């Protein structure tokens, strides 16, 4: 019976390193395979989630183009409160502009930033606004979010529907406490005030850039500069 082969310290270290390397290769291959196998489902899920948000501000019946393919990469845009690059979606019907769908941020909510998704029609009217992220006080300032609003028949955020610069003066784009036309709940004014201001700034931004945003090619990332 032959004696078991003994390794030197260096040999043992190289043998261990070799074994670990093989395991790393195997598990990396397995993870890569799993990623490639699930990638289509992940992308489909992400696209569906985007469309779910878009549907809340602009019904699919109003446009006939592939919305997720008709986009512009927006740079950080101070008028929208955005400090990072985002994507703007362009809705068209029979090739004609219908609406722009994009994100905006109200930076001065009671508990910080309030993120929005909104749609503005080609004629400048607000088609819809939804709060997508916030840290407002539960049961107080969080009514800006449809799901948290107790008024299910007419959620607070729907007040902006149809508003435009042509029909509503800048002075009216405020909560009633500040002399405007937007309702608010007593004791929770900061957040609706911030959202109202953000919506106005976004509508003004669209009014200033609408033609270019609809006309620029999808590869143009500087449309809103």
Z-matrix of the N, CA and C atoms (Angstrom, degrees):
N
C 1 1.458
C 2 1.521 1 109.43
N 3 1.317 2 114.44 1 123.47
C 4 1.459 3 118.01 2 -176.32
C 5 1.533 4 110.97 3 -79.64
N 6 1.316 5 115.22 4 146.75
C 7 1.462 6 119.95 5 179.64
C 8 1.518 7 110.60 6 -72.19
N 9 1.351 8 115.85 7 145.97
C 10 1.473 9 120.47 8 179.08
C 11 1.521 10 109.32 9 -62.07
N 12 1.309 11 114.99 10 140.03
C 13 1.466 12 120.45 11 -178.92
C 14 1.522 13 110.21 12 -68.13
N 15 1.291 14 114.66 13 130.25
C 16 1.455 15 119.72 14 179.47
C 17 1.524 16 109.77 15 -100.13
N 18 1.343 17 115.47 16 139.22
C 19 1.468 18 121.16 17 179.92
C 20 1.517 19 109.32 18 -105.14
N 21 1.295 20 114.35 19 145.76
C 22 1.453 21 119.10 20 172.19
C 23 1.522 22 108.41 21 -72.94
N 24 1.317 23 116.74 22 169.01
C 25 1.477 24 120.03 23 179.55
C 26 1.519 25 110.55 24 -59.12
N 27 1.318 26 116.30 25 -41.09
C 28 1.475 27 119.30 26 179.16
C 29 1.517 28 111.08 27 -66.51
N 30 1.350 29 114.30 28 -41.90
C 31 1.457 30 117.73 29 179.64
C 32 1.517 31 111.78 30 -64.00
N 33 1.338 32 115.72 31 -40.89
C 34 1.463 33 119.99 32 179.28
C 35 1.534 34 110.79 33 -62.32
N 36 1.334 35 115.35 34 -41.14
C 37 1.461 36 119.23 35 -179.97
C 38 1.524 37 110.68 36 -64.65
N 39 1.331 38 116.15 37 -42.11
C 40 1.471 39 119.52 38 179.34
C 41 1.527 40 110.70 39 -66.39
N 42 1.330 41 116.67 40 -37.24
C 43 1.465 42 120.18 41 179.63
C 44 1.522 43 110.49 42 -65.84
N 45 1.333 44 115.84 43 -43.92
C 46 1.476 45 120.14 44 178.71
C 47 1.527 46 110.85 45 -63.53
N 48 1.344 47 114.92 46 -42.69
C 49 1.466 48 118.73 47 -179.99
C 50 1.527 49 110.38 48 -63.23
N 51 1.347 50 115.49 49 -39.03
C 52 1.459 51 118.98 50 179.11
C 53 1.513 52 112.19 51 -63.37
N 54 1.360 53 115.18 52 -42.08
C 55 1.470 54 119.22 53 179.29
C 56 1.524 55 110.77 54 -63.60
N 57 1.340 56 115.81 55 -44.42
C 58 1.473 57 119.28 56 179.24
C 59 1.520 58 111.20 57 -62.56
N 60 1.335 59 115.93 58 -39.22
C 61 1.465 60 119.70 59 179.97
C 62 1.528 61 110.97 60 -62.00
N 63 1.347 62 114.64 61 -41.85
C 64 1.472 63 118.41 62 179.80
C 65 1.537 64 110.34 63 -63.53
N 66 1.365 65 116.12 64 -42.40
C 67 1.469 66 119.17 65 178.58
C 68 1.528 67 110.92 66 -63.16
N 69 1.342 68 116.02 67 -40.33
C 70 1.467 69 119.16 68 179.12
C 71 1.521 70 110.42 69 -61.48
N 72 1.330 71 115.98 70 -44.25
C 73 1.470 72 119.55 71 179.42
C 74 1.516 73 110.73 72 -61.13
N 75 1.356 74 115.63 73 -45.10
C 76 1.473 75 119.28 74 -178.28
C 77 1.525 76 111.49 75 -63.02
N 78 1.348 77 116.78 76 -47.96
C 79 1.467 78 119.40 77 -176.78
C 80 1.531 79 111.62 78 -70.66
N 81 1.340 80 116.21 79 -33.81
C 82 1.462 81 118.45 80 175.65
C 83 1.519 82 110.35 81 -63.75
N 84 1.344 83 115.09 82 -40.88
C 85 1.458 84 118.87 83 177.72
C 86 1.514 85 111.98 84 -63.19
N 87 1.360 86 115.34 85 -41.60
C 88 1.468 87 119.00 86 179.30
C 89 1.519 88 111.72 87 -64.57
N 90 1.345 89 115.44 88 -42.64
C 91 1.470 90 119.13 89 179.64
C 92 1.517 91 111.28 90 -65.71
N 93 1.342 92 116.12 91 -39.92
C 94 1.463 93 119.66 92 178.94
C 95 1.524 94 110.56 93 -64.29
N 96 1.345 95 114.60 94 -41.23
C 97 1.460 96 118.56 95 178.97
C 98 1.523 97 111.42 96 -63.94
N 99 1.347 98 115.49 97 -41.87
C 100 1.469 99 119.55 98 179.36
C 101 1.522 100 110.85 99 -64.06
N 102 1.341 101 115.56 100 -39.43
C 103 1.474 102 119.07 101 179.87
C 104 1.530 103 110.93 102 -64.56
N 105 1.351 104 115.25 103 -46.69
C 106 1.467 105 118.54 104 -179.38
C 107 1.527 106 110.93 105 -64.06
N 108 1.344 107 116.25 106 -34.06
C 109 1.466 108 120.07 107 -178.18
C 110 1.525 109 110.71 108 -70.83
N 111 1.336 110 115.70 109 -37.45
C 112 1.468 111 118.98 110 -177.16
C 113 1.522 112 113.29 111 -93.46
N 114 1.343 113 117.90 112 -9.63
C 115 1.464 114 120.85 113 -176.10
C 116 1.536 115 113.66 114 -54.08
N 117 1.336 116 118.94 115 -47.89
C 118 1.478 117 118.41 116 179.49
C 119 1.531 118 112.54 117 -58.01
N 120 1.335 119 115.56 118 -40.91
C 121 1.470 120 118.88 119 -179.47
C 122 1.526 121 110.57 120 -67.46
N 123 1.351 122 116.40 121 -38.69
C 124 1.463 123 120.05 122 179.18
C 125 1.521 124 110.61 123 -64.97
N 126 1.333 125 116.47 124 -43.95
C 127 1.464 126 120.54 125 179.62
C 128 1.525 127 111.04 126 -65.24
N 129 1.319 128 115.86 127 -39.38
C 130 1.466 129 119.27 128 178.87
C 131 1.518 130 110.81 129 -65.30
N 132 1.337 131 115.74 130 -39.49
C 133 1.465 132 120.28 131 179.21
C 134 1.527 133 110.88 132 -65.80
N 135 1.356 134 115.87 133 -41.33
C 136 1.464 135 120.02 134 179.29
C 137 1.529 136 110.68 135 -64.75
N 138 1.327 137 116.09 136 -41.69
C 139 1.467 138 119.97 137 179.06
C 140 1.523 139 110.80 138 -64.27
N 141 1.325 140 116.19 139 -40.60
C 142 1.461 141 120.06 140 179.79
C 143 1.527 142 111.03 141 -65.78
N 144 1.337 143 116.50 142 -37.33
C 145 1.458 144 120.55 143 178.16
C 146 1.527 145 110.35 144 -65.83
N 147 1.340 146 116.12 145 -40.40
C 148 1.466 147 118.98 146 176.99
C 149 1.521 148 110.38 147 -62.41
N 150 1.325 149 115.64 148 -44.43
C 151 1.461 150 118.91 149 -178.41
C 152 1.522 151 111.40 150 -67.39
N 153 1.325 152 117.41 151 -30.90
C 154 1.469 153 119.38 152 178.03
C 155 1.529 154 110.14 153 -63.38
N 156 1.327 155 115.88 154 -41.07
C 157 1.462 156 119.47 155 177.96
C 158 1.523 157 111.16 156 -68.54
N 159 1.331 158 115.62 157 -42.84
C 160 1.463 159 119.26 158 -179.94
C 161 1.532 160 110.24 159 -62.43
N 162 1.332 161 116.16 160 -40.39
C 163 1.464 162 119.93 161 -179.28
C 164 1.526 163 112.27 162 -58.69
N 165 1.317 164 116.74 163 -28.14
C 166 1.465 165 119.59 164 -177.99
C 167 1.529 166 112.20 165 -73.14
N 168 1.335 167 116.49 166 -21.47
C 169 1.473 168 118.74 167 -179.40
C 170 1.525 169 112.65 168 -112.29
N 171 1.340 170 116.69 169 -14.83
C 172 1.466 171 119.23 170 -179.73
C 173 1.528 172 109.23 171 -154.23
N 174 1.329 173 117.87 172 107.97
C 175 1.466 174 120.79 173 -179.07
C 176 1.530 175 112.14 174 -60.69
N 177 1.336 176 115.71 175 144.35
C 178 1.469 177 120.17 176 -178.43
C 179 1.522 178 112.40 177 -65.00
N 180 1.328 179 116.01 178 -21.85
C 181 1.466 180 119.42 179 -178.77
C 182 1.529 181 112.04 180 -68.07
N 183 1.328 182 116.97 181 -13.05
C 184 1.462 183 119.72 182 -176.14
C 185 1.531 184 113.42 183 -89.56
N 186 1.325 185 118.24 184 -8.35
C 187 1.462 186 119.95 185 179.87
C 188 1.531 187 109.74 186 -143.30
N 189 1.339 188 115.86 187 161.49
C 190 1.458 189 119.00 188 -177.57
C 191 1.531 190 113.31 189 -129.02
N 192 1.312 191 117.52 190 8.07
C 193 1.467 192 118.62 191 177.25
C 194 1.532 193 110.68 192 -92.47
N 195 1.329 194 114.98 193 168.14
C 196 1.476 195 120.16 194 176.35
C 197 1.525 196 107.58 195 -79.92
N 198 1.309 197 115.28 196 93.42
C 199 1.462 198 120.99 197 -170.64
C 200 1.529 199 112.69 198 -56.57
N 201 1.321 200 116.42 199 -42.76
C 202 1.461 201 119.68 200 -176.06
C 203 1.525 202 112.40 201 -71.22
N 204 1.339 203 116.62 202 -11.78
C 205 1.470 204 120.20 203 177.97
C 206 1.525 205 111.89 204 -101.42
N 207 1.314 206 117.36 205 -9.67
C 208 1.472 207 121.16 206 -179.07
C 209 1.526 208 107.46 207 -107.95
N 210 1.305 209 115.29 208 83.03
C 211 1.468 210 119.91 209 -170.18
C 212 1.519 211 112.47 210 -131.02
N 213 1.298 212 114.25 211 164.87
C 214 1.454 213 122.76 212 169.61
C 215 1.519 214 107.91 213 -131.19
N 216 1.308 215 116.18 214 137.50
C 217 1.467 216 120.20 215 174.39
C 218 1.519 217 107.59 216 -85.52
N 219 1.333 218 115.02 217 112.87
C 220 1.464 219 119.43 218 -179.24
C 221 1.522 220 110.14 219 -87.93
N 222 1.304 221 116.80 220 133.11
C 223 1.466 222 118.79 221 172.21
C 224 1.532 223 108.86 222 -73.06
N 225 1.301 224 116.93 223 174.69
C 226 1.466 225 119.95 224 174.43
C 227 1.525 226 108.36 225 -53.83
N 228 1.330 227 116.17 226 127.08
C 229 1.460 228 120.81 227 -172.66
C 230 1.521 229 109.12 228 -127.11
N 231 1.309 230 117.07 229 108.86
C 232 1.465 231 120.76 230 -174.64
C 233 1.528 232 111.82 231 -63.46
N 234 1.346 233 117.26 232 -34.30
C 235 1.470 234 119.73 233 179.60
C 236 1.532 235 112.01 234 -61.99
N 237 1.330 236 115.88 235 -25.91
C 238 1.465 237 119.96 236 178.35
C 239 1.520 238 111.69 237 -98.89
N 240 1.316 239 116.55 238 1.73
C 241 1.453 240 120.34 239 -179.34
C 242 1.518 241 113.41 240 74.14
N 243 1.330 242 116.47 241 15.42
C 244 1.462 243 120.96 242 -175.12
C 245 1.519 244 111.17 243 -95.49
N 246 1.304 245 115.81 244 129.20
C 247 1.460 246 121.29 245 178.17
C 248 1.520 247 111.68 246 -105.27
N 249 1.333 248 116.42 247 2.23
C 250 1.458 249 120.63 248 179.79
C 251 1.524 250 109.59 249 -135.72
N 252 1.321 251 115.93 250 163.34
C 253 1.461 252 120.58 251 179.02
C 254 1.531 253 109.95 252 -68.66
N 255 1.323 254 116.23 253 139.25
C 256 1.460 255 121.14 254 177.15
C 257 1.527 256 109.08 255 -136.48
N 258 1.303 257 115.58 256 -179.45
C 259 1.464 258 121.08 257 -179.51
C 260 1.514 259 110.70 258 -114.79
N 261 1.304 260 115.64 259 134.63
C 262 1.474 261 121.66 260 175.18
C 263 1.523 262 107.82 261 -106.88
N 264 1.321 263 116.54 262 136.45
C 265 1.459 264 122.24 263 -178.79
C 266 1.532 265 109.28 264 -109.34
N 267 1.354 266 115.10 265 140.74
C 268 1.459 267 119.60 266 -176.46
C 269 1.526 268 110.22 267 -117.72
N 270 1.316 269 115.58 268 118.96
C 271 1.462 270 121.18 269 179.34
C 272 1.522 271 109.19 270 -93.76
N 273 1.326 272 115.69 271 133.35
C 274 1.460 273 121.37 272 179.00
C 275 1.531 274 109.02 273 -134.24
N 276 1.305 275 115.29 274 157.52
C 277 1.462 276 121.07 275 174.92
C 278 1.524 277 107.27 276 -135.47
N 279 1.326 278 116.06 277 122.86
C 280 1.464 279 121.00 278 -174.98
C 281 1.533 280 110.47 279 53.24
N 282 1.300 281 116.05 280 34.84
C 283 1.461 282 121.45 281 177.44
C 284 1.510 283 115.14 282 82.91
N 285 1.326 284 116.93 283 -4.53
C 286 1.461 285 120.32 284 -178.06
C 287 1.530 286 110.74 285 -97.61
N 288 1.338 287 117.45 286 144.06
C 289 1.461 288 120.55 287 -179.13
C 290 1.537 289 112.47 288 -59.21
N 291 1.314 290 115.98 289 135.56
C 292 1.471 291 121.56 290 176.82
C 293 1.530 292 110.70 291 -114.79
N 294 1.322 293 115.77 292 -52.38
C 295 1.469 294 118.92 293 -177.12
C 296 1.518 295 110.56 294 -165.53
N 297 1.315 296 114.89 295 160.98
C 298 1.460 297 122.68 296 173.79
C 299 1.521 298 107.86 297 -111.78
N 300 1.323 299 116.17 298 134.54
C 301 1.458 300 121.51 299 178.89
C 302 1.529 301 107.90 300 -118.25
N 303 1.310 302 116.67 301 128.59
C 304 1.460 303 119.03 302 -174.06
C 305 1.530 304 110.17 303 -158.42
N 306 1.319 305 114.35 304 171.89
C 307 1.464 306 120.48 305 177.68
C 308 1.524 307 110.29 306 -97.97
N 309 1.303 308 115.28 307 153.83
C 310 1.469 309 121.76 308 173.43
C 311 1.527 310 107.04 309 -146.42
N 312 1.299 311 115.50 310 162.20
C 313 1.466 312 120.31 311 -178.98
C 314 1.520 313 109.86 312 -132.80
N 315 1.324 314 115.24 313 130.49
C 316 1.467 315 120.54 314 169.66
C 317 1.529 316 105.44 315 -92.18
N 318 1.327 317 118.24 316 108.14
C 319 1.475 318 120.12 317 -172.51
C 320 1.517 319 114.30 318 -76.80
N 321 1.325 320 117.07 319 -12.21
C 322 1.456 321 120.06 320 -170.01
C 323 1.526 322 113.83 321 -119.26
N 324 1.337 323 114.74 322 42.61
C 325 1.459 324 118.45 323 173.28
C 326 1.524 325 109.78 324 -69.01
N 327 1.314 326 117.37 325 168.34
C 328 1.476 327 120.79 326 -177.48
C 329 1.527 328 111.46 327 -59.23
N 330 1.335 329 115.97 328 -37.46
C 331 1.471 330 120.48 329 -178.20
C 332 1.517 331 112.03 330 -114.12
N 333 1.316 332 116.78 331 22.23
C 334 1.458 333 119.63 332 178.57
C 335 1.513 334 112.35 333 119.72
N 336 1.326 335 115.02 334 -155.01
C 337 1.461 336 120.65 335 -175.00
C 338 1.532 337 111.97 336 -69.22
N 339 1.327 338 113.70 337 143.91
C 340 1.457 339 120.81 338 173.73
C 341 1.525 340 106.43 339 -120.51
N 342 1.317 341 117.05 340 114.90
C 343 1.465 342 121.27 341 -177.10
C 344 1.525 343 109.59 342 -89.86
N 345 1.314 344 115.05 343 140.50
C 346 1.459 345 121.94 344 -176.62
C 347 1.519 346 110.83 345 -127.75
N 348 1.324 347 115.56 346 154.55
C 349 1.455 348 121.56 347 162.83
C 350 1.512 349 105.18 348 -122.90
N 351 1.306 350 116.54 349 135.46
C 352 1.454 351 118.79 350 -177.39
C 353 1.524 352 111.06 351 -146.26
N 354 1.307 353 115.02 352 159.98
C 355 1.457 354 122.05 353 178.04
C 356 1.518 355 108.44 354 -126.88
N 357 1.318 356 115.68 355 133.72
C 358 1.459 357 121.60 356 176.61
C 359 1.523 358 107.71 357 -122.15
N 360 1.326 359 115.74 358 125.79
C 361 1.459 360 120.16 359 -177.18
C 362 1.524 361 111.32 360 -70.29
N 363 1.322 362 115.69 361 164.68
C 364 1.463 363 121.04 362 -179.23
C 365 1.526 364 111.64 363 -61.67
N 366 1.341 365 117.25 364 -24.74
C 367 1.464 366 119.59 365 178.38
C 368 1.534 367 112.07 366 -87.54
N 369 1.328 368 116.71 367 6.63
C 370 1.463 369 120.80 368 175.97
C 371 1.511 370 115.36 369 91.05
N 372 1.331 371 118.25 370 -1.47
C 373 1.461 372 120.85 371 -179.31
C 374 1.534 373 111.07 372 -85.79
N 375 1.313 374 115.28 373 143.00
C 376 1.457 375 120.30 374 177.60
C 377 1.526 376 109.38 375 -70.50
N 378 1.338 377 115.81 376 124.76
C 379 1.467 378 120.05 377 179.01
C 380 1.520 379 111.25 378 -91.62
N 381 1.340 380 116.44 379 -26.52
C 382 1.458 381 119.17 380 179.39
C 383 1.519 382 111.37 381 176.24
N 384 1.314 383 115.27 382 152.06
C 385 1.465 384 122.23 383 176.82
C 386 1.523 385 107.74 384 -139.83
N 387 1.324 386 116.33 385 137.64
C 388 1.456 387 121.47 386 174.23
C 389 1.525 388 109.96 387 -138.89
N 390 1.307 389 115.07 388 141.27
C 391 1.462 390 120.34 389 173.60
C 392 1.523 391 107.63 390 -83.75
N 393 1.330 392 116.35 391 125.84
C 394 1.466 393 120.23 392 -178.20
C 395 1.527 394 112.84 393 -104.69
N 396 1.334 395 116.83 394 -20.22
C 397 1.466 396 119.14 395 -179.26
C 398 1.528 397 109.67 396 -159.01
N 399 1.318 398 116.75 397 136.46
C 400 1.462 399 120.74 398 177.82
C 401 1.517 400 109.24 399 -164.38
N 402 1.319 401 115.91 400 171.23
C 403 1.463 402 121.47 401 177.51
C 404 1.528 403 109.35 402 -130.85
N 405 1.308 404 115.38 403 30.72
C 406 1.466 405 119.18 404 -176.31
C 407 1.524 406 111.99 405 -70.36
N 408 1.303 407 115.70 406 159.35
C 409 1.460 408 121.80 407 -175.31
C 410 1.532 409 111.26 408 -63.83
N 411 1.327 410 117.53 409 122.54
C 412 1.469 411 120.20 410 178.58
C 413 1.528 412 111.76 411 -57.00
N 414 1.319 413 114.99 412 131.65
C 415 1.450 414 119.50 413 177.74
C 416 1.515 415 114.90 414 80.79
N 417 1.339 416 117.01 415 0.27
C 418 1.454 417 119.74 416 179.87
C 419 1.537 418 109.80 417 -127.18
N 420 1.319 419 116.04 418 -79.68
C 421 1.461 420 118.25 419 -177.03
C 422 1.511 421 114.83 420 -91.57
N 423 1.328 422 117.16 421 -1.14
C 424 1.465 423 118.41 422 -176.49
C 425 1.523 424 113.59 423 -82.93
N 426 1.326 425 117.59 424 5.98
C 427 1.473 426 118.97 425 179.07
C 428 1.525 427 112.72 426 -70.13
N 429 1.343 428 117.04 427 -7.91
C 430 1.460 429 119.26 428 175.70
C 431 1.532 430 110.63 429 -67.27
N 432 1.331 431 116.13 430 -17.65
C 433 1.464 432 121.20 431 176.44
C 434 1.522 433 109.26 432 -92.81
N 435 1.308 434 117.42 433 129.78
C 436 1.463 435 121.56 434 -174.90
C 437 1.526 436 112.09 435 -53.93
N 438 1.322 437 116.84 436 -45.01
C 439 1.466 438 119.77 437 -176.06
C 440 1.526 439 112.23 438 -64.81
N 441 1.327 440 117.26 439 -26.73
C 442 1.461 441 120.63 440 -177.85
C 443 1.524 442 112.43 441 -94.48
N 444 1.319 443 116.81 442 -11.57
C 445 1.457 444 121.08 443 -177.98
C 446 1.531 445 109.84 444 -75.70
N 447 1.323 446 116.11 445 126.91
C 448 1.464 447 120.03 446 -179.51
C 449 1.522 448 112.10 447 -72.39
N 450 1.317 449 116.25 448 -22.17
C 451 1.460 450 119.96 449 178.51
C 452 1.523 451 108.94 450 -83.84
N 453 1.315 452 116.51 451 89.61
C 454 1.457 453 120.82 452 -175.95
C 455 1.528 454 112.84 453 -77.37
N 456 1.335 455 117.37 454 -23.27
C 457 1.460 456 119.64 455 -178.91
C 458 1.531 457 111.49 456 -77.19
N 459 1.313 458 116.63 457 -30.72
C 460 1.463 459 120.54 458 178.49
C 461 1.529 460 109.11 459 -148.64
N 462 1.330 461 116.35 460 77.63
C 463 1.465 462 120.01 461 -179.37
C 464 1.524 463 111.73 462 -55.71
N 465 1.315 464 116.05 463 147.89
C 466 1.464 465 121.62 464 -176.03
C 467 1.526 466 112.82 465 -52.72
N 468 1.320 467 117.55 466 -43.21
C 469 1.464 468 121.79 467 -173.52
C 470 1.532 469 112.37 468 -65.01
N 471 1.335 470 117.56 469 -19.34
C 472 1.464 471 119.93 470 -177.71
C 473 1.533 472 112.53 471 -76.77
N 474 1.316 473 117.26 472 -5.37
C 475 1.469 474 119.43 473 178.47
C 476 1.528 475 113.00 474 -61.54
N 477 1.324 476 116.38 475 -22.32
C 478 1.461 477 119.63 476 -176.45
C 479 1.530 478 113.17 477 -81.46
N 480 1.325 479 116.74 478 -11.57
C 481 1.464 480 120.04 479 -177.97
C 482 1.529 481 111.19 480 -56.11
N 483 1.323 482 115.77 481 127.90
C 484 1.461 483 120.61 482 176.04
C 485 1.512 484 115.24 483 82.27
N 486 1.311 485 117.86 484 -8.36
C 487 1.468 486 119.85 485 179.72
C 488 1.537 487 109.74 486 -71.55
N 489 1.311 488 116.29 487 144.09
C 490 1.467 489 121.44 488 178.31
C 491 1.520 490 108.71 489 -149.91
N 492 1.299 491 116.32 490 164.04
C 493 1.461 492 120.98 491 178.90
C 494 1.520 493 110.84 492 -65.96
N 495 1.325 494 116.07 493 -28.12
C 496 1.460 495 119.75 494 -179.09
C 497 1.526 496 112.18 495 -72.83
N 498 1.333 497 115.89 496 -29.40
C 499 1.468 498 120.00 497 -174.91
C 500 1.523 499 113.93 498 -103.40
N 501 1.304 500 116.66 499 -19.80
C 502 1.474 501 120.31 500 -175.75
C 503 1.531 502 108.79 501 -129.37
N 504 1.317 503 116.16 502 125.74
C 505 1.463 504 119.90 503 179.81
C 506 1.527 505 111.07 504 -71.18
N 507 1.305 506 116.10 505 159.53
C 508 1.465 507 120.25 506 179.17
C 509 1.521 508 111.68 507 -57.02
N 510 1.337 509 116.52 508 -35.21
C 511 1.470 510 120.61 509 -178.68
C 512 1.528 511 111.94 510 -64.85
N 513 1.336 512 115.75 511 -27.49
C 514 1.460 513 119.39 512 -178.13
C 515 1.532 514 112.40 513 -83.73
N 516 1.333 515 117.41 514 -13.33
C 517 1.469 516 120.64 515 178.73
C 518 1.523 517 108.95 516 -81.56
N 519 1.289 518 116.06 517 54.12
C 520 1.455 519 122.78 518 178.87
C 521 1.520 520 108.40 519 -143.13
N 522 1.332 521 115.81 520 163.60
C 523 1.464 522 117.95 521 174.11
C 524 1.528 523 108.24 522 -72.21
N 525 1.313 524 115.92 523 158.01
C 526 1.467 525 120.42 524 -175.24
C 527 1.530 526 112.59 525 -59.85
N 528 1.312 527 116.83 526 -30.12
C 529 1.464 528 120.48 527 178.89
C 530 1.525 529 110.97 528 -62.12
N 531 1.340 530 117.13 529 -27.37
C 532 1.467 531 122.31 530 -179.95
C 533 1.531 532 111.85 531 -99.68
N 534 1.335 533 116.72 532 9.95
C 535 1.457 534 120.27 533 178.43
C 536 1.513 535 114.44 534 95.65
N 537 1.317 536 117.32 535 5.44
C 538 1.461 537 120.61 536 -179.62
C 539 1.515 538 113.10 537 -93.28
N 540 1.343 539 116.68 538 -160.09
C 541 1.464 540 121.42 539 -176.00
C 542 1.525 541 113.37 540 -115.44
N 543 1.323 542 116.85 541 2.21
C 544 1.461 543 120.29 542 -177.37
C 545 1.523 544 110.88 543 -89.77
N 546 1.323 545 115.81 544 124.14
C 547 1.467 546 121.23 545 177.49
C 548 1.522 547 110.69 546 -64.98
N 549 1.317 548 115.35 547 160.80
C 550 1.462 549 120.74 548 174.68
C 551 1.519 550 107.73 549 -153.76
N 552 1.326 551 115.79 550 164.69
C 553 1.458 552 119.88 551 178.90
C 554 1.529 553 108.57 552 -96.15
N 555 1.297 554 116.73 553 134.93
C 556 1.462 555 121.41 554 -179.05
C 557 1.530 556 110.28 555 -56.04
N 558 1.321 557 115.22 556 134.56
C 559 1.459 558 119.87 557 179.08
C 560 1.503 559 114.58 558 86.33
N 561 1.310 560 116.30 559 -0.73
C 562 1.475 561 119.99 560 -179.57
C 563 1.524 562 108.51 561 -143.88
N 564 1.311 563 115.40 562 70.56
C 565 1.467 564 120.61 563 -174.41
C 566 1.520 565 112.74 564 -99.01
N 567 1.317 566 117.09 565 -30.24
C 568 1.467 567 120.60 566 -172.47
C 569 1.524 568 111.88 567 -58.47
N 570 1.314 569 116.55 568 -49.01
C 571 1.461 570 119.84 569 -174.97
C 572 1.531 571 112.57 570 -66.47
N 573 1.344 572 119.67 571 -49.46
C 574 1.471 573 118.33 572 177.84
C 575 1.521 574 112.06 573 -62.75
N 576 1.319 575 116.78 574 -32.94
C 577 1.467 576 119.85 575 176.74
C 578 1.542 577 109.89 576 -62.47
N 579 1.335 578 116.71 577 -43.98
C 580 1.465 579 121.09 578 -179.63
C 581 1.520 580 111.32 579 -65.62
N 582 1.333 581 116.43 580 -42.51
C 583 1.468 582 119.88 581 -179.55
C 584 1.531 583 110.30 582 -65.93
N 585 1.326 584 116.23 583 -42.34
C 586 1.465 585 120.00 584 179.94
C 587 1.525 586 110.95 585 -60.59
N 588 1.316 587 116.04 586 -43.71
C 589 1.469 588 119.96 587 179.00
C 590 1.526 589 110.94 588 -63.90
N 591 1.333 590 116.89 589 -40.30
C 592 1.465 591 120.50 590 -179.74
C 593 1.528 592 110.99 591 -65.74
N 594 1.317 593 116.88 592 -39.30
C 595 1.466 594 120.12 593 179.25
C 596 1.528 595 110.13 594 -65.25
N 597 1.326 596 116.67 595 -43.49
C 598 1.464 597 119.74 596 178.27
C 599 1.529 598 110.70 597 -59.92
N 600 1.319 599 117.47 598 -47.35
C 601 1.461 600 120.46 599 -179.00
C 602 1.531 601 110.87 600 -61.81
N 603 1.323 602 116.92 601 -37.04
C 604 1.463 603 120.40 602 178.65
C 605 1.524 604 111.37 603 -67.00
N 606 1.326 605 116.49 604 -41.63
C 607 1.465 606 120.24 605 178.97
C 608 1.532 607 109.96 606 -65.32
N 609 1.303 608 116.75 607 -39.75
C 610 1.468 609 120.51 608 177.05
C 611 1.522 610 110.92 609 -64.47
N 612 1.315 611 116.28 610 -37.77
C 613 1.467 612 120.98 611 178.53
C 614 1.523 613 110.44 612 -64.59
N 615 1.312 614 117.11 613 -43.71
C 616 1.465 615 120.88 614 177.85
C 617 1.526 616 110.03 615 -62.78
N 618 1.323 617 116.05 616 -42.90
C 619 1.469 618 119.60 617 -179.35
C 620 1.529 619 111.11 618 -60.03
N 621 1.305 620 116.72 619 -34.64
C 622 1.467 621 120.83 620 -178.36
C 623 1.525 622 112.87 621 -79.66
N 624 1.345 623 117.55 622 -24.22
C 625 1.469 624 120.27 623 -172.87
C 626 1.528 625 113.89 624 -123.63
N 627 1.329 626 118.61 625 2.47
C 628 1.463 627 121.09 626 -169.90
C 629 1.523 628 113.71 627 -50.99
N 630 1.323 629 117.34 628 -52.71
C 631 1.465 630 120.25 629 -175.44
C 632 1.527 631 111.62 630 -61.12
N 633 1.310 632 116.12 631 -41.72
C 634 1.468 633 119.47 632 179.62
C 635 1.519 634 111.13 633 -68.27
N 636 1.319 635 117.00 634 -39.27
C 637 1.460 636 119.90 635 -178.44
C 638 1.522 637 111.29 636 -64.20
N 639 1.313 638 117.24 637 -39.86
C 640 1.462 639 119.87 638 178.86
C 641 1.526 640 111.48 639 -74.57
N 642 1.340 641 116.65 640 -29.35
C 643 1.458 642 119.49 641 -173.64
C 644 1.516 643 113.57 642 -88.22
N 645 1.341 644 117.06 643 -32.97
C 646 1.459 645 119.17 644 -174.48
C 647 1.518 646 111.63 645 -62.48
N 648 1.349 647 114.69 646 149.04
C 649 1.454 648 119.37 647 178.97
C 650 1.511 649 109.63 648 -72.17
N 651 1.330 650 114.86 649 160.67
C 652 1.463 651 119.94 650 -178.11
C 653 1.517 652 112.15 651 -63.29
N 654 1.314 653 117.42 652 -21.45
C 655 1.466 654 119.47 653 -177.53
C 656 1.517 655 112.08 654 -84.95
N 657 1.353 656 116.42 655 -9.63
C 658 1.459 657 119.31 656 -179.19
C 659 1.515 658 110.01 657 -81.27
N 660 1.291 659 117.19 658 111.84
C 661 1.460 660 120.14 659 -177.78
C 662 1.515 661 112.52 660 -98.46
N 663 1.314 662 117.40 661 4.26
C 664 1.447 663 118.82 662 -177.52
C 665 1.508 664 113.30 663 -111.42
N 666 1.330 665 116.57 664 21.37
C 667 1.460 666 120.75 665 -172.79
C 668 1.514 667 113.36 666 -60.61
N 669 1.315 668 117.06 667 -33.73
C 670 1.463 669 118.91 668 -172.36
C 671 1.508 670 112.96 669 -101.13
N 672 1.301 671 117.53 670 9.23
C 673 1.450 672 118.76 671 -179.84
C 674 1.504 673 110.30 672 -67.75
